[in-house]
Amino acid sequence: MKASETEILIVPGYTNSGPDHWQTRWQSRLASARRVEQAEWAKPVREDWVARLVEEINAATKPVVIVAHSLGVSTVVQALPHFDTSKVAGAFLVAPPDVANEKIRPKHLMTFGPYPRDPLPFPSLMVASRNDPFSTYEHADDIANAWGSMLVDAGESGHINAESGHGPWPEGTMVFAQFLSRLKAP
């Protein structure tokens, strides 16, 4: 698929993706991309975040490609029972946090877990780091396997956000372009 044939939904995580974050940069460069805006970025409520994502997917008039980062990944998988998954061509999932880990901070992020372990009903690719402060690589590998997601090892890349030096993230752009080119309209 081409980006112009899709509606790319940018699904940020906790506290949103700032101006230097790769999600914000991609959104500004991709005409068919729009952000799933949340009413409360700093105190996320799972049901509210899920409802907003469901609204955006339901409003789509073209095949949807989801681009989720961090708690956005959790939002996507928690929303699965609530939207027509046949509208989604694929999901690009980056740095999923371990929301079942008792040590995660802030603690209320645990309300986004546990993750369902059923295979995702659409193609997906997960990018995970070996030194993400919010998840181990082993956890990411485990959930990628459960979901049937292709896993891309980002090496030691922190949380794959602007703070870890991934503002432009050209490697991510290339991986996303390859993923997008392999998708078919649902």
N, C-alpha and C positions, 0 to 999 in steps of 0.2 A: 504494500500500500504506500501511497504518497501521503505526506502530512496534509496536503490540501484536500484529500478525500476523507479525512477524519475530523473528529472533534477531540482534541487533546485536552484532557482534564488534568491540570496540575493540582495535586493534593499534598499540600505542605503538612509538616508536622507541628509539634508543640512550639509555640511562639511565632509561627509563620516562617516564611523564608524571606530574609531581608533583601535589600537591593543588590548585594554582591553574591547572593546564593545562586547556584547554577539553575535552580528552578525558575527564579525570576528572570534570569538572562534568557533562558530558553523561551519563556512565555513572551518576552519582548521580541524575539526573533521569529517565532512561529505564528503566522497569521491565524491559524486554526486553534490556537491554544488559549485556554482561559483557566483562571484559578478558581478553585472551590473556596469561596470566602466563608470564614467562620465568624460567628458573632463574638466568640470569646476565645482568643488564641492562647492566653496565659493560664486559663483555668478550664481546660477542655472537659466537656461532658460528652461521654460516648454517644448517647442517644441523639444529642443535638448535632454532633459531627456527622454521624451516620445519616441522619435525616437530610442534612445539606447535600451530602454526596448523592444520595438517592434522588433528590430534586434535580440536580445537575444532570445525572445520567438520564432521568426520565425526560428532561427537556431537550436532549440531544436529537438532532435530525439526521446526523450522519453516524457511521460507526465510531464508537468511543475507544480511544486509547488512553489509558490511565497512566500518569507519571506520578508516583507517590514516593515520598521521602519520610523516613522515620515514623512518627505516630500516624502519618498519612497512610502508611502500609497497614497499620492496625485498623484504621478506619475502613479501608477498602475491604479487608477480609471480614470485619464485623458487619459490614453492609450487605454482604452477598445474599442473605435470605430475603432482603427487602427490595431488590431491583431486578429488572428483566436482564439477566446475564447475557441473553442473546444479542443485546445491543453493544456488548463490549468485544472489540476485536482483539484486545490484548492489554497486558499490564506490565509496566516497567517499574519494578519495586526496588528501592534503594535504602540500605541501612535500616532494616527493620529492628526496632528495639525489642529487648526481651522483657515484655510487659508482665511476665509471670515471676520475674526475679524480685525477691523481697528487698534487694538493695537499690532498686531503681529510684531515682529522685527526679522530680517530686513524686511522692508516694501515690497520688491520685492517678498517675499514668497507668497503674495496675488495673484500673477499672476498664481499660481497653483490652484486657486479656480475659481468660487465656485464648490463645489462637485456636480457631477450628483447624482440624488436621485433614479435612477432606481435600481431595485434589481440586484445584481451581477449575471452573468450567470454561476457561479461555486460556490461550497461550500466555505465558508469563516468563519474565526474566528477572532474576534478583541479582543485585550487585551488593556484595558485602565486604567489609574490611576485616583485616586480621587484628586490628587494635581499636575497634570501636568501643568507646567507653560505655555504650548503652546495650551492648550485646557481644557475646563471644562469636567467633566465626563458626564454631561447632553448633551453636544454637541456630544460626542462619542456615547452615548446611542441613540441619535436621528439618527445619520448616520448609526449606526449598524442596527437599525430597518429598515431604508429606504433600505439598501443594502441586508437585509435578513441575516446578519452576526450574528453568535452566539457571545455574548458579555461576556467576562471574566473580572470581577472586580479585578484589581490588588491592591486594597486598596490604601494607600498613598505611592506611588512608584515613585513620580516625573515623569521624562520623560522616565523612563525605559531605561536608558542608563548607561554607565560607571560612569558618574558624579553622578548619583543617587544611585550608589552602585550595579548596575546590570551588572557587567562584566560577571561572570560565569552564572548567572541567572538560577539556577537549576530548579526552579518552572516553568519557561518558557520552558525549555527543556522537562519537563514532559507533559505540556499542548500541546506542539508541537507534541510530540511522539503520544499522544492520538489522536490528530487531524489527523495526517498522517495515523494512523492505520485505520481510518474510511473512508478514501478517496478511490475512485474507479477510475480506468483508464478511461479517457474520451473516 
